[in-house]
Amino acid sequence: MPITLYSVSDGPPSLAVRQALEYLGLEHKLVNVDFGIGEHMTEEFAQKNPQKEIPVLDDNGFLLGESNAILQYLAERYGKDDTIYPKDPMARAVVNHRLCFNLSTYYRYISEYTLAPMFFDYQRTPLGLKKTHIALDNFNTYLKLLGKKYAAGETVTIADFQLVTATMCLEAINFDISPWPLVKNWYDTYKLEHPTLWKIVEEGMKELEAFEKNPPDLSHMDHPIHPVRK
Ligand SMILES: N[C@@H](CCC(=O)N[C@@H](CS)C(=O)NCC(=O)O)C(=O)O
């Protein structure tokens, strides 16, 4: 049985995992989960992921949620070498640090500012903007301290897959990242050096760009957490 990924076409965590599948050359089936109709909130989906979140990996019956865990699993199980997830403890610690930073701060702040008001009844506030600046300041500093081409070293790792998808949310709302020159340079380099991976991300970015201009109508949704725009 091939690998199945339950994903959403404009979801940054899904797009991060899709880049790993592409990079590793893994045959897989993509099952699109329809966020708009709340397919991920059904009891059937909860059997796959009790958190009712997308993505979920199904590797021959082995079910795994949380995109960071999925990336780590795919790289460890299927990586031909250890480039995208180094075995050396210090190099791996830096990758893990970036993955944690993305989950706790970078993607969190960026998605709260960019995506939440796109889909739900939230506003972009000065506090949200401040947090986004903090996220970018932090990442710019990490790039400076490391002094390498990519987020955790000279070559792309699974951390870049996440950080790139988070950064594209800013591009989708036409947010200028040039005041963070190292982030901008890293992002541009990634697009240039990894066009096939970037294409996966870009497709999601275009969808978000369209939603930014024409917000989706989710008024029918009964969301357990987010206020729905009526
Ligand atoms: N920490 C999770 C987050 C996944 C996540 O938040 N996915 C979004 C779609 S992009 C989702 O399923 N949200 C559920 C909802 O808003 O109802 C991961 O990295 O996999």
The ligand as an SDF file (V2000), in Angstrom:
LIG
                    3D

 20 19  0  0  0  0  0  0  0  0999 V2000
    0.2710   21.4470   14.6310 N   0  0  0  0  0  0  0  0  0  0  0  0
   -0.4570   20.9310   13.5010 C   0  0  0  0  0  0  0  0  0  0  0  0
   -1.3480   22.0210   12.9370 C   0  0  0  0  0  0  0  0  0  0  0  0
   -2.1730   21.5500   11.7920 C   0  0  0  0  0  0  0  0  0  0  0  0
   -3.2460   22.5560   11.4610 C   0  0  0  0  0  0  0  0  0  0  0  0
   -3.5090   23.4930   12.2190 O   0  0  0  0  0  0  0  0  0  0  0  0
   -3.8880   22.3700   10.3440 N   0  0  0  0  0  0  0  0  0  0  0  0
   -5.0330   23.2110   10.0080 C   0  0  0  0  0  0  0  0  0  0  0  0
   -5.1980   23.2790    8.5120 C   0  0  0  0  0  0  0  0  0  0  0  0
   -3.8660   24.1810    7.8060 S   0  0  0  0  0  0  0  0  0  0  0  0
   -6.2550   22.5690   10.5950 C   0  0  0  0  0  0  0  0  0  0  0  0
   -6.4480   21.3920   10.4150 O   0  0  0  0  0  0  0  0  0  0  0  0
   -7.0500   23.3350   11.3390 N   0  0  0  0  0  0  0  0  0  0  0  0
   -8.2330   22.8220   11.9170 C   0  0  0  0  0  0  0  0  0  0  0  0
   -9.2970   23.8610   12.0710 C   0  0  0  0  0  0  0  0  0  0  0  0
   -8.9980   25.0650   11.9910 O   0  0  0  0  0  0  0  0  0  0  0  0
  -10.4480   23.4800   12.2790 O   0  0  0  0  0  0  0  0  0  0  0  0
    0.5080   20.4240   12.4340 C   0  0  0  0  0  0  0  0  0  0  0  0
    1.5850   20.9990   12.3110 O   0  0  0  0  0  0  0  0  0  0  0  0
    0.1920   19.4340   11.7570 O   0  0  0  0  0  0  0  0  0  0  0  0
  1  2  1  0
  2  3  1  0
  2 18  1  0
  3  4  1  0
  4  5  1  0
  5  6  2  0
  5  7  1  0
  7  8  1  0
  8  9  1  0
  8 11  1  0
  9 10  1  0
 11 12  2  0
 11 13  1  0
 13 14  1  0
 14 15  1  0
 15 16  2  0
 15 17  1  0
 18 19  2  0
 18 20  1  0
M  END
$$$$
